[in-house]
Amino acid sequence: MPSTVVPVLGPDVAPIDGLEDLIVHLDKLVADPETKMDPRLFDSVELQLAESNIPPLLPCLLPKLTEVLKTTPHDPAVPVALTIKLLGPVSFPQTLALADEDSLIAALSSPAPSAKALAMTILHKAAASPSDVAHLAAMPTLLSHFLHTWLATPQVEIGEKGSRVLGDLLDTDATSEPLHRPSAGAGPITIDGVTWVNGTSNRSNNNNATEARHLRPRGTGALWNRLFHDPTLYTHLYALPRGKDTLPGAPGHLSAHQTTLAQGRILRILPRLAALDFRAVTQPPQPTLPSPPAEVEVDTSIGLLQFAALRMVDKEDVLMHRNLVHFFDGLLSLLRLRADMDGPEKDLIVRTASAILAEATADDPALRDALRSLPERTVPEEADGLRAFVELVLS
C-alpha cells in the first residue's frame, strides 16, 4: 500500500479533521475494492471543504477517488458526493484529464444514480465557455449516451439534472442575442406569474443570470449543429418519446411510464430551446454530419417543436395533456419576448407559431381557452404584451 501523504494546506487555511484517516481509507479501497466504505470519513471531510482548502487537496484526493469510482463494486454515492464537491473549481478540460470519455460513458451507463449525476456534473462544466462546449460537441458518442440517459433514466432527479445540463450547454453555445425584456427598467421574465431564469427551472436570480449571459461571448453553434445534424443524436429526441429505445442491445421499447417521462422532459426543455434558436427546433433535422446508421428507424420529417407540440402526446392522457398546456404557456411567453426584440426571425416565429397553434387547438378547445387565459395568469406588467401576442398567433 502506498505511503500516506497528507497535503499541506498552508498557514492561512484551517486543518481538516479526519483528512489523514480518509486518505488511508482511500488507499485501502484502491488496493482492495471489496473493502467496505466508511461513509463517516467521507462526510466529515466533505463538510469541511471550502474554496480556500480545495485546491491543495486536488492532486492528492481526486486521483484516488477516480480510481475508487472505477473499481468499487459498492454503491458509489458516498465518494461521488465528495468528488462533486472537490470538482467545484475544476474546469471542464482539467476534469477530462482525470475522467476520460470512456469513463464518463461508463458512469452514464451505470445503474447507480449517483454515477450518472457525477458524469452530468462534469458535462455541465462545459457550459462555462463556448470553447468548452465546442470541445464537448466533438464527442458524439459521449453526447449520445448523455441524451439516452437523460430521456431514458427512471430517476426524476437525473432527468431534471439532464435538462439543466443540456439547456445550459445550448444556451452557452447559442449564436443568438440573449433573451431579455426590451423595455428599460423591466422586471424579471415571468411565465404564468412565476419568475423565470434563462434555464429549465424557475429560480430567483433571473437578473444576475441574464446579466451574466450578456457579458459572455456568443456561442459558436457547434453543439446545436451536432444535435440537429447528427442522426446518432437527434434520433434519441424523436424515438425515446415514442417509446422506442435507441441504445444498442436494449430491449427495443421503453415502458409506458418511462415514455411519458421522456415526453415530459422534452416538453419542459423545448420552450427554452425555441427561444434560443427557433429555426433549429422548427426545421426537420438534416443528417449532414457523418455517422453510423441509426439503431432505430423513426420519422424525423418535421421539426422537433412540431413533433412535440402536435404528434408526441396522447391528449387522452389527462396528465400529459396538462403538461402540454403548460408547455404552450411557457412557449408563448418566451416566444413573445423573442418576437418583441424585433430580430430577423420575428416573422418566422409568428407564422410558425400560428400554424402550430391552428393545428393544436383545432380539436382541443380546452387548450385554446387555457392559452387565451394566459395573460390573466401572468404579472400585470406582462399582461398586455402577452395578450396581444397570444391573440396574434391564435387568430
Kinemage of the C-alpha trace (Angstrom):
@kinemage 1
@onewidth
@group {chain A} dominant
@subgroup {mainchain}
@vectorlist {calphas} color= white
{ca met a 1} P 0.000 0.000 0.000
{ca pro a 2} L 1.367 3.460 -0.880
{ca ser a 3} L 2.560 5.614 1.983
{ca thr a 4} L 0.180 8.207 3.306
{ca val a 5} L 0.979 11.716 2.106
{ca val a 6} L -1.189 14.443 3.618
{ca pro a 7} L -1.393 17.672 1.596
{ca val a 8} L -0.010 20.834 3.162
{ca leu a 9} L -2.870 23.345 3.306
{ca gly a 10} L -0.868 26.463 4.092
{ca pro a 11} L -0.620 28.742 7.119
{ca asp a 12} L -3.893 30.596 6.467
{ca val a 13} L -6.037 27.502 5.926
{ca ala a 14} L -7.575 25.655 8.846
{ca pro a 15} L -6.609 21.992 9.098
{ca ile a 16} L -9.188 19.401 8.027
{ca asp a 17} L -10.059 16.943 10.763
{ca gly a 18} L -10.007 13.339 9.553
{ca leu a 19} L -8.167 14.071 6.302
{ca glu a 20} L -5.316 11.645 7.003
{ca asp a 21} L -7.790 8.921 8.002
{ca leu a 22} L -9.694 9.438 4.729
{ca ile a 23} L -6.506 9.209 2.675
{ca val a 24} L -5.571 5.951 4.394
{ca his a 25} L -9.093 4.652 3.753
{ca leu a 26} L -8.924 5.605 0.071
{ca asp a 27} L -5.634 3.786 -0.312
{ca lys a 28} L -7.254 0.667 1.154
{ca leu a 29} L -10.187 0.987 -1.268
{ca val a 30} L -7.798 1.310 -4.197
{ca ala a 31} L -5.767 -1.693 -3.072
{ca asp a 32} L -8.858 -3.825 -2.377
{ca pro a 33} L -12.100 -2.589 -3.996
{ca glu a 34} L -14.102 -5.077 -1.910
{ca thr a 35} L -13.222 -3.102 1.250
{ca lys a 36} L -16.333 -1.730 2.922
{ca met a 37} L -16.589 2.062 2.701
{ca asp a 38} L -16.751 4.197 5.823
{ca pro a 39} L -19.244 6.998 4.987
{ca arg a 40} L -18.304 8.948 8.132
{ca leu a 41} L -14.791 9.613 6.847
{ca phe a 42} L -16.087 10.958 3.517
{ca asp a 43} L -18.841 13.037 5.091
{ca ser a 44} L -16.562 14.564 7.723
{ca val a 45} L -14.070 15.841 5.148
{ca glu a 46} L -16.778 16.963 2.702
{ca leu a 47} L -18.419 19.150 5.356
{ca gln a 48} L -15.120 20.963 5.959
{ca leu a 49} L -14.396 21.750 2.315
{ca ala a 50} L -14.360 25.374 1.182
{ca glu a 51} L -12.942 27.422 -1.683
{ca ser a 52} L -9.749 28.087 0.268
{ca asn a 53} L -8.851 24.498 1.093
{ca ile a 54} L -9.989 22.593 -2.010
{ca pro a 55} L -7.085 23.459 -4.405
{ca pro a 56} L -4.262 21.863 -2.367
{ca leu a 57} L -6.368 18.716 -1.894
{ca leu a 58} L -6.998 18.069 -5.581
{ca pro a 59} L -3.676 16.402 -6.551
{ca cys a 60} L -3.974 14.007 -3.646
{ca leu a 61} L -7.678 13.173 -3.426
{ca leu a 62} L -9.006 13.292 -6.980
{ca pro a 63} L -6.782 10.561 -8.480
{ca lys a 64} L -7.608 8.254 -5.557
{ca leu a 65} L -11.338 8.975 -5.801
{ca thr a 66} L -11.253 8.450 -9.552
{ca glu a 67} L -9.673 5.034 -9.110
{ca val a 68} L -12.160 4.083 -6.385
{ca leu a 69} L -15.104 5.081 -8.585
{ca lys a 70} L -13.763 2.993 -11.461
{ca thr a 71} L -13.275 -0.166 -9.404
{ca thr a 72} L -15.703 -0.250 -6.476
{ca pro a 73} L -18.472 -2.867 -6.560
{ca his a 74} L -20.373 -0.869 -3.923
{ca asp a 75} L -22.878 1.963 -4.307
{ca pro a 76} L -20.642 4.922 -5.207
{ca ala a 77} L -22.943 7.588 -3.723
{ca val a 78} L -20.612 8.487 -0.853
{ca pro a 79} L -17.394 9.006 -2.860
{ca val a 80} L -19.412 10.668 -5.638
{ca ala a 81} L -20.681 13.351 -3.241
{ca leu a 82} L -17.141 14.165 -2.143
{ca thr a 83} L -15.872 14.118 -5.733
{ca ile a 84} L -18.553 16.555 -6.901
{ca lys a 85} L -17.649 18.931 -4.073
{ca leu a 86} L -13.943 18.759 -4.958
{ca leu a 87} L -14.641 19.323 -8.657
{ca gly a 88} L -16.340 22.650 -7.976
{ca pro a 89} L -13.375 24.860 -9.033
{ca val a 90} L -12.036 22.468 -11.691
{ca ser a 91} L -12.558 23.372 -15.362
{ca phe a 92} L -14.002 21.035 -17.983
{ca pro a 93} L -10.667 20.390 -19.759
{ca gln a 94} L -8.944 19.746 -16.414
{ca thr a 95} L -11.663 17.287 -15.435
{ca leu a 96} L -11.277 15.370 -18.700
{ca ala a 97} L -7.665 14.723 -17.740
{ca leu a 98} L -8.991 12.748 -14.752
{ca ala a 99} L -12.138 11.236 -16.263
{ca asp a 100} L -11.810 10.488 -19.960
{ca glu a 101} L -14.652 9.981 -22.436
{ca asp a 102} L -14.890 6.224 -21.826
{ca ser a 103} L -15.097 6.750 -18.059
{ca leu a 104} L -17.910 9.264 -18.466
{ca ile a 105} L -19.817 6.922 -20.774
{ca ala a 106} L -19.439 4.141 -18.195
{ca ala a 107} L -20.771 6.467 -15.471
{ca leu a 108} L -23.747 7.495 -17.595
{ca ser a 109} L -24.494 3.821 -18.257
{ca ser a 110} L -24.173 2.844 -14.599
{ca pro a 111} L -27.295 1.676 -12.745
{ca ala a 112} L -26.248 3.937 -9.847
{ca pro a 113} L -27.975 7.351 -9.991
{ca ser a 114} L -25.002 8.951 -8.225
{ca ala a 115} L -22.651 7.867 -11.018
{ca lys a 116} L -24.982 9.379 -13.615
{ca ala a 117} L -25.139 12.584 -11.580
{ca leu a 118} L -21.334 12.790 -11.427
{ca ala a 119} L -20.986 12.383 -15.184
{ca met a 120} L -23.621 15.042 -15.812
{ca thr a 121} L -21.896 17.377 -13.339
{ca ile a 122} L -18.713 17.053 -15.363
{ca leu a 123} L -20.507 17.661 -18.678
{ca his a 124} L -22.207 20.694 -17.138
{ca lys a 125} L -18.787 22.281 -16.646
{ca ala a 126} L -18.514 22.717 -20.399
{ca ala a 127} L -21.257 25.355 -20.178
{ca ala a 128} L -18.670 27.720 -18.672
{ca ser a 129} L -17.476 28.852 -22.111
{ca pro a 130} L -18.291 28.452 -25.827
{ca ser a 131} L -14.886 26.862 -26.428
{ca asp a 132} L -15.610 24.156 -23.831
{ca val a 133} L -18.984 23.434 -25.444
{ca ala a 134} L -17.295 23.163 -28.840
{ca his a 135} L -14.842 20.697 -27.281
{ca leu a 136} L -17.759 18.605 -25.993
{ca ala a 137} L -19.538 18.819 -29.359
{ca ala a 138} L -16.616 16.906 -30.848
{ca met a 139} L -17.509 13.888 -28.659
{ca pro a 140} L -20.674 12.498 -30.330
{ca thr a 141} L -20.539 9.093 -28.637
{ca leu a 142} L -20.451 10.700 -25.198
{ca leu a 143} L -23.277 13.065 -26.165
{ca ser a 144} L -25.341 10.163 -27.468
{ca his a 145} L -25.067 8.340 -24.141
{ca phe a 146} L -25.885 11.555 -22.288
{ca leu a 147} L -29.085 12.103 -24.302
{ca his a 148} L -30.144 8.493 -23.807
{ca thr a 149} L -29.536 8.668 -20.064
{ca trp a 150} L -31.383 11.980 -19.797
{ca leu a 151} L -34.515 10.694 -21.544
{ca ala a 152} L -34.490 7.016 -20.573
{ca thr a 153} L -33.499 7.076 -16.906
{ca pro a 154} L -36.346 6.426 -14.456
{ca gln a 155} L -34.866 8.665 -11.737
{ca val a 156} L -36.665 12.007 -11.736
{ca glu a 157} L -33.709 13.885 -10.254
{ca ile a 158} L -31.403 12.644 -13.024
{ca gly a 159} L -33.918 13.688 -15.653
{ca glu a 160} L -34.129 17.166 -14.129
{ca lys a 161} L -30.352 17.445 -13.924
{ca gly a 162} L -30.010 16.356 -17.532
{ca ser a 163} L -32.472 19.057 -18.595
{ca arg a 164} L -30.447 21.718 -16.806
{ca val a 165} L -27.194 20.452 -18.303
{ca leu a 166} L -28.463 20.313 -21.892
{ca gly a 167} L -30.242 23.654 -21.600
{ca asp a 168} L -27.183 25.415 -20.193
{ca leu a 169} L -24.854 23.882 -22.771
{ca leu a 170} L -27.072 25.010 -25.644
{ca asp a 171} L -27.521 28.421 -24.024
{ca thr a 172} L -23.751 28.938 -23.903
{ca asp a 173} L -23.414 27.648 -27.480
{ca ala a 174} L -26.247 29.789 -28.890
{ca thr a 175} L -25.339 32.340 -31.541
{ca ser a 176} L -28.448 34.425 -30.842
{ca glu a 177} L -28.729 37.546 -28.748
{ca pro a 178} L -29.572 36.626 -25.128
{ca leu a 179} L -33.280 36.707 -24.345
{ca his a 180} L -34.378 39.788 -22.414
{ca arg a 181} L -37.301 42.109 -21.984
{ca pro a 182} L -36.748 45.041 -24.333
{ca ser a 183} L -38.253 47.813 -22.199
{ca ala a 184} L -35.838 49.754 -19.996
{ca gly a 185} L -36.141 49.039 -16.303
{ca ala a 186} L -38.282 45.967 -16.904
{ca gly a 187} L -38.521 43.431 -14.112
{ca pro a 188} L -37.657 39.748 -14.357
{ca ile a 189} L -39.133 37.496 -17.024
{ca thr a 190} L -42.167 35.592 -15.775
{ca ile a 191} L -44.116 32.589 -17.008
{ca asp a 192} L -47.574 32.070 -15.597
{ca gly a 193} L -46.766 34.670 -12.943
{ca val a 194} L -43.582 32.922 -11.785
{ca thr a 195} L -40.102 34.398 -12.184
{ca trp a 196} L -38.170 32.582 -14.904
{ca val a 197} L -34.435 32.420 -15.376
{ca asn a 198} L -32.834 31.584 -18.716
{ca gly a 199} L -32.938 27.937 -17.792
{ca thr a 200} L -35.196 24.942 -17.329
{ca ser a 201} L -36.373 25.697 -13.821
{ca asn a 202} L -37.774 28.742 -12.101
{ca arg a 203} L -35.313 30.439 -9.805
{ca ser a 204} L -34.980 33.839 -8.183
{ca asn a 205} L -31.687 35.027 -9.639
{ca asn a 206} L -33.058 35.919 -13.071
{ca asn a 207} L -31.414 39.333 -13.322
{ca asn a 208} L -27.951 38.028 -12.418
{ca ala a 209} L -28.283 35.118 -14.853
{ca thr a 210} L -29.390 37.386 -17.685
{ca glu a 211} L -26.575 39.852 -16.985
{ca ala a 212} L -24.014 37.041 -16.978
{ca arg a 213} L -25.350 35.758 -20.301
{ca his a 214} L -24.999 39.258 -21.810
{ca leu a 215} L -21.389 39.532 -20.650
{ca arg a 216} L -20.436 36.128 -22.043
{ca pro a 217} L -19.305 35.891 -25.694
{ca arg a 218} L -21.748 34.469 -28.215
{ca gly a 219} L -21.501 30.760 -28.843
{ca thr a 220} L -20.209 29.032 -31.964
{ca gly a 221} L -23.281 26.869 -32.605
{ca ala a 222} L -21.135 23.715 -32.614
{ca leu a 223} L -23.404 21.755 -30.257
{ca trp a 224} L -26.578 22.961 -31.981
{ca asn a 225} L -25.101 21.809 -35.264
{ca arg a 226} L -24.155 18.439 -33.801
{ca leu a 227} L -27.543 17.926 -32.126
{ca phe a 228} L -29.665 18.651 -35.189
{ca his a 229} L -27.374 17.294 -37.926
{ca asp a 230} L -26.065 14.047 -36.412
{ca pro a 231} L -28.608 11.181 -36.601
{ca thr a 232} L -26.952 9.382 -33.690
{ca leu a 233} L -28.043 12.331 -31.521
{ca tyr a 234} L -31.331 13.651 -32.844
{ca thr a 235} L -32.747 10.134 -33.221
{ca his a 236} L -32.887 9.963 -29.404
{ca leu a 237} L -35.068 13.092 -29.296
{ca tyr a 238} L -37.631 11.610 -31.677
{ca ala a 239} L -37.505 7.916 -30.788
{ca leu a 240} L -37.417 7.764 -26.989
{ca pro a 241} L -40.550 9.917 -26.505
{ca arg a 242} L -42.262 7.465 -28.876
{ca gly a 243} L -41.238 4.592 -26.618
{ca lys a 244} L -38.537 3.261 -28.950
{ca asp a 245} L -35.263 2.548 -27.176
{ca thr a 246} L -32.238 3.757 -29.109
{ca leu a 247} L -29.452 2.042 -27.195
{ca pro a 248} L -27.721 -0.862 -28.985
{ca gly a 249} L -28.614 -4.121 -27.295
{ca ala a 250} L -31.555 -2.579 -25.376
{ca pro a 251} L -34.940 -4.356 -25.236
{ca gly a 252} L -36.234 -2.116 -28.025
{ca his a 253} L -39.073 -0.387 -26.202
{ca leu a 254} L -39.494 1.789 -23.137
{ca ser a 255} L -42.258 1.161 -20.643
{ca ala a 256} L -45.340 3.362 -20.889
{ca his a 257} L -44.264 5.157 -17.707
{ca gln a 258} L -40.753 5.829 -18.975
{ca thr a 259} L -42.144 7.024 -22.302
{ca thr a 260} L -44.236 9.664 -20.545
{ca leu a 261} L -41.180 10.718 -18.519
{ca ala a 262} L -39.231 11.191 -21.752
{ca gln a 263} L -42.106 13.196 -23.226
{ca gly a 264} L -42.264 15.412 -20.160
{ca arg a 265} L -38.530 16.124 -20.341
{ca ile a 266} L -38.791 17.134 -23.999
{ca leu a 267} L -41.771 19.385 -23.252
{ca arg a 268} L -40.004 21.125 -20.366
{ca ile a 269} L -36.829 21.990 -22.241
{ca leu a 270} L -38.258 22.928 -25.640
{ca pro a 271} L -39.614 26.416 -24.774
{ca arg a 272} L -36.129 27.424 -23.696
{ca leu a 273} L -34.546 25.968 -26.824
{ca ala a 274} L -37.145 27.621 -29.050
{ca ala a 275} L -36.295 30.994 -27.528
{ca leu a 276} L -32.582 30.365 -28.104
{ca asp a 277} L -32.741 29.126 -31.705
{ca phe a 278} L -36.258 28.982 -33.134
{ca arg a 279} L -35.137 27.975 -36.594
{ca ala a 280} L -33.158 24.964 -35.326
{ca val a 281} L -36.076 23.436 -33.422
{ca thr a 282} L -38.690 24.034 -36.136
{ca gln a 283} L -36.810 22.680 -39.154
{ca pro a 284} L -36.599 18.931 -39.824
{ca pro a 285} L -33.145 17.717 -38.733
{ca gln a 286} L -30.727 17.227 -41.597
{ca pro a 287} L -28.148 14.387 -41.472
{ca thr a 288} L -25.216 16.418 -42.751
{ca leu a 289} L -22.621 15.035 -40.317
{ca pro a 290} L -21.079 11.599 -40.907
{ca ser a 291} L -22.422 8.995 -38.516
{ca pro a 292} L -23.099 5.248 -38.336
{ca pro a 293} L -26.592 4.026 -39.290
{ca ala a 294} L -29.257 4.765 -36.685
{ca glu a 295} L -30.173 1.851 -34.423
{ca val a 296} L -33.895 2.524 -34.890
{ca glu a 297} L -35.951 3.985 -37.697
{ca val a 298} L -38.018 6.989 -36.726
{ca asp a 299} L -39.882 9.693 -38.613
{ca thr a 300} L -37.953 12.965 -38.438
{ca ser a 301} L -39.752 14.724 -41.281
{ca ile a 302} L -40.914 17.619 -39.074
{ca gly a 303} L -39.119 19.910 -36.649
{ca leu a 304} L -38.692 18.841 -33.041
{ca leu a 305} L -41.040 21.596 -31.873
{ca gln a 306} L -43.817 20.493 -34.229
{ca phe a 307} L -43.261 16.870 -33.238
{ca ala a 308} L -43.560 17.620 -29.518
{ca ala a 309} L -46.486 20.009 -29.899
{ca leu a 310} L -48.552 18.042 -32.400
{ca arg a 311} L -47.503 14.383 -32.635
{ca met a 312} L -45.883 13.241 -29.416
{ca val a 313} L -48.535 13.451 -26.698
{ca asp a 314} L -51.665 11.352 -26.267
{ca lys a 315} L -54.210 14.043 -25.412
{ca glu a 316} L -56.476 11.430 -23.847
{ca asp a 317} L -53.909 11.126 -21.067
{ca val a 318} L -55.092 13.813 -18.641
{ca leu a 319} L -51.686 14.355 -17.019
{ca met a 320} L -49.853 14.615 -20.343
{ca his a 321} L -52.491 16.995 -21.690
{ca arg a 322} L -51.909 19.178 -18.635
{ca asn a 323} L -48.170 19.063 -19.358
{ca leu a 324} L -48.889 20.037 -22.957
{ca val a 325} L -50.892 23.084 -21.836
{ca his a 326} L -48.052 24.138 -19.540
{ca phe a 327} L -45.614 23.640 -22.421
{ca phe a 328} L -47.604 26.012 -24.616
{ca asp a 329} L -47.821 28.525 -21.750
{ca gly a 330} L -44.042 28.649 -21.494
{ca leu a 331} L -43.529 28.552 -25.246
{ca leu a 332} L -45.764 31.547 -25.975
{ca ser a 333} L -44.393 33.539 -23.037
{ca leu a 334} L -40.813 33.158 -24.259
{ca leu a 335} L -41.540 33.477 -27.990
{ca arg a 336} L -43.383 36.705 -27.310
{ca leu a 337} L -40.211 38.103 -25.722
{ca arg a 338} L -38.068 36.904 -28.621
{ca ala a 339} L -40.509 38.407 -31.132
{ca asp a 340} L -40.611 41.711 -29.215
{ca met a 341} L -36.847 42.013 -29.640
{ca asp a 342} L -37.567 42.698 -33.362
{ca gly a 343} L -34.916 40.285 -34.536
{ca pro a 344} L -34.689 38.819 -38.041
{ca glu a 345} L -36.789 35.786 -37.074
{ca lys a 346} L -39.848 37.693 -35.807
{ca asp a 347} L -41.966 36.904 -38.880
{ca leu a 348} L -40.856 33.266 -38.834
{ca ile a 349} L -41.824 32.972 -35.169
{ca val a 350} L -45.292 34.426 -35.731
{ca arg a 351} L -46.007 32.362 -38.867
{ca thr a 352} L -44.755 29.092 -37.453
{ca ala a 353} L -46.359 29.517 -34.011
{ca ser a 354} L -49.667 30.404 -35.682
{ca ala a 355} L -49.545 27.271 -37.844
{ca ile a 356} L -48.704 25.044 -34.879
{ca leu a 357} L -51.477 26.513 -32.741
{ca ala a 358} L -54.044 26.289 -35.512
{ca glu a 359} L -53.480 22.540 -35.695
{ca ala a 360} L -53.043 22.015 -31.957
{ca thr a 361} L -56.277 23.814 -30.991
{ca ala a 362} L -58.448 22.639 -33.900
{ca asp a 363} L -59.828 19.741 -31.864
{ca asp a 364} L -58.779 20.971 -28.416
{ca pro a 365} L -60.945 23.838 -27.155
{ca ala a 366} L -59.567 23.344 -23.643
{ca leu a 367} L -56.086 24.208 -24.900
{ca arg a 368} L -57.353 27.276 -26.763
{ca asp a 369} L -59.226 28.502 -23.669
{ca ala a 370} L -56.170 27.932 -21.458
{ca leu a 371} L -53.944 29.937 -23.798
{ca arg a 372} L -56.415 32.797 -24.037
{ca ser a 373} L -56.395 32.984 -20.228
{ca leu a 374} L -52.581 33.044 -20.068
{ca pro a 375} L -52.343 36.872 -19.827
{ca glu a 376} L -54.605 36.790 -16.747
{ca arg a 377} L -52.195 34.328 -15.134
{ca thr a 378} L -49.116 36.490 -15.518
{ca val a 379} L -47.907 39.605 -13.730
{ca pro a 380} L -49.765 42.848 -14.624
{ca glu a 381} L -46.843 44.489 -16.439
{ca glu a 382} L -46.590 41.479 -18.768
{ca ala a 383} L -50.299 41.021 -19.419
{ca asp a 384} L -50.965 43.483 -22.250
{ca gly a 385} L -47.970 42.492 -24.360
{ca leu a 386} L -48.634 38.803 -23.840
{ca arg a 387} L -52.332 39.221 -24.636
{ca ala a 388} L -51.524 40.911 -27.942
{ca phe a 389} L -49.091 38.146 -28.905
{ca val a 390} L -51.483 35.342 -27.931
{ca glu a 391} L -54.288 36.917 -29.990
{ca leu a 392} L -51.898 37.350 -32.929
{ca val a 393} L -50.827 33.709 -33.064
{ca leu a 394} L -54.291 32.312 -32.208
{ca ser a 395} L -56.198 34.389 -34.752
